[in-house]
């Protein structure tokens, strides 16, 4: 079972990863966006970490919804509403739970992805975070359905998201600020897909340590 403490470790890992990759994400965003994705996400998750102690004893749904609401209020650009929606929808899927199964965690990720697609009116192939999250969720579902362990399923999800991230390089952006560039957006890796891949890699690095039930 995945516990509340595992989710807190995931969020802390992601905050650290964003701090370490802030400049990299900003460089990616400077090519096709407003050059602020790294700084915005770093600031937003710094605020999340400040909020976590006040909800650390609550259920996972409350923790994730608080994360989402904090991101909406502190992250500028498209990242705030999109990541905020992702975590709020994921939190709704885990409302009232302090521990849950790998399948329930996958359902929460899929609910978050559905929220992002609805909010951003985006689908795969448009050079957005959806291009990392969609293959990530698909790979995790396929791994779990084949009877793979949580660690194996999360690693498959992270690897698929990272491939999806790289696959945005030749894409033409049709959503968000990058779409204004038209064909000049081709040849650049999407920063939102990159931060999403980092998020799933952090899940693999933290939740992947959870022992499957015997």
JOBEL-V895231 format. One record per backbone hydrogen bond with DSSP energy under -0.5 kcal/mol. CO is the residue of the C=O (numbers start at 1). NH is the residue of the N-H. E is the energy in kcal/mol with one decimal. If there is no record, write none. Layout:
[[CO | NH | E] [CO | NH | E]]
//
This chain:
[[2 | 100 | -2.3] [3 | 7 | -1.7] [4 | 8 | -2.3] [5 | 9 | -2.2] [6 | 10 | -2.1] [7 | 11 | -2.4] [8 | 12 | -2.1] [9 | 13 | -2.4] [10 | 14 | -2.4] [11 | 15 | -2.1] [12 | 16 | -2.0] [13 | 17 | -2.6] [14 | 18 | -2.4] [15 | 19 | -1.9] [16 | 20 | -2.4] [17 | 21 | -1.7] [19 | 22 | -0.7] [21 | 25 | -2.9] [22 | 26 | -2.0] [23 | 27 | -2.3] [24 | 28 | -2.3] [25 | 29 | -2.2] [26 | 30 | -2.0] [27 | 31 | -0.9] [28 | 31 | -0.7] [28 | 32 | -0.8] [29 | 33 | -2.9] [29 | 35 | -0.9] [36 | 40 | -2.9] [37 | 41 | -2.6] [38 | 42 | -2.3] [39 | 43 | -2.3] [40 | 44 | -2.6] [41 | 45 | -2.5] [42 | 46 | -1.7] [43 | 47 | -1.9] [44 | 48 | -1.8] [45 | 49 | -2.3] [46 | 50 | -1.3] [47 | 51 | -1.4] [48 | 52 | -1.9] [49 | 53 | -0.6] [51 | 54 | -1.4] [51 | 55 | -0.6] [52 | 55 | -1.7] [52 | 56 | -1.1] [55 | 58 | -2.1] [59 | 63 | -1.9] [60 | 64 | -2.8] [61 | 65 | -2.6] [62 | 66 | -2.4] [63 | 67 | -2.0] [64 | 68 | -2.4] [65 | 69 | -2.6] [66 | 70 | -2.3] [67 | 71 | -2.1] [68 | 72 | -2.2] [69 | 73 | -1.6] [70 | 74 | -1.1] [71 | 75 | -2.6] [74 | 76 | -0.5] [76 | 80 | -0.8] [77 | 81 | -0.6] [78 | 82 | -2.1] [79 | 83 | -2.7] [79 | 84 | -0.5] [80 | 84 | -2.4] [81 | 85 | -2.1] [82 | 86 | -2.3] [83 | 87 | -2.4] [84 | 88 | -2.3] [85 | 89 | -2.7] [86 | 90 | -2.2] [87 | 91 | -2.3] [88 | 92 | -2.1] [89 | 93 | -1.6] [90 | 94 | -0.8] [91 | 94 | -0.7] [92 | 95 | -1.0] [94 | 61 | -1.0] [94 | 97 | -1.9] [97 | 60 | -3.5] [98 | 4 | -1.7] [100 | 2 | -3.4] [101 | 105 | -2.0] [102 | 106 | -2.5] [103 | 107 | -2.2] [104 | 108 | -1.7] [105 | 109 | -2.4] [106 | 110 | -2.7] [107 | 111 | -2.1] [108 | 112 | -2.3] [109 | 113 | -2.5] [110 | 114 | -2.4] [111 | 115 | -1.9] [112 | 116 | -2.1] [113 | 117 | -2.6] [114 | 118 | -2.2] [115 | 119 | -2.7] [116 | 120 | -3.1] [117 | 121 | -1.1] [117 | 122 | -0.9] [123 | 126 | -0.8] [126 | 174 | -1.3] [126 | 175 | -0.7] [128 | 131 | -1.6] [129 | 132 | -1.4] [129 | 133 | -2.5] [130 | 134 | -2.4] [132 | 136 | -1.5] [133 | 137 | -2.7] [134 | 138 | -2.3] [135 | 139 | -2.6] [136 | 140 | -2.0] [137 | 141 | -2.4] [138 | 142 | -2.5] [139 | 143 | -2.2] [140 | 144 | -2.5] [141 | 145 | -2.4] [142 | 146 | -1.2] [143 | 148 | -2.6] [144 | 147 | -1.6] [149 | 153 | -2.6] [150 | 154 | -2.8] [151 | 155 | -2.1] [152 | 156 | -2.2] [153 | 157 | -2.1] [154 | 158 | -2.6] [155 | 159 | -2.6] [156 | 160 | -2.4] [157 | 161 | -2.3] [158 | 162 | -2.3] [159 | 163 | -2.0] [160 | 164 | -2.6] [161 | 165 | -2.5] [162 | 166 | -2.1] [163 | 167 | -2.3] [164 | 168 | -0.5] [165 | 168 | -1.2] [166 | 169 | -1.6] [168 | 171 | -1.1] [169 | 187 | -3.2] [169 | 188 | -0.8] [171 | 173 | -0.6] [175 | 179 | -0.6] [176 | 179 | -1.2] [177 | 180 | -1.5] [178 | 181 | -1.6] [179 | 182 | -1.1] [181 | 184 | -1.8] [182 | 185 | -2.0] [183 | 186 | -1.3] [185 | 188 | -1.1] [190 | 194 | -1.6] [191 | 195 | -2.5] [192 | 196 | -1.9] [193 | 197 | -2.1] [194 | 198 | -2.0] [195 | 199 | -1.6] [196 | 200 | -1.9] [197 | 201 | -2.2] [198 | 202 | -2.2] [199 | 203 | -1.6] [200 | 204 | -2.1] [201 | 205 | -2.2] [202 | 206 | -1.5] [203 | 207 | -1.4] [203 | 208 | -1.1] [206 | 209 | -1.6] [207 | 210 | -1.9]]
//
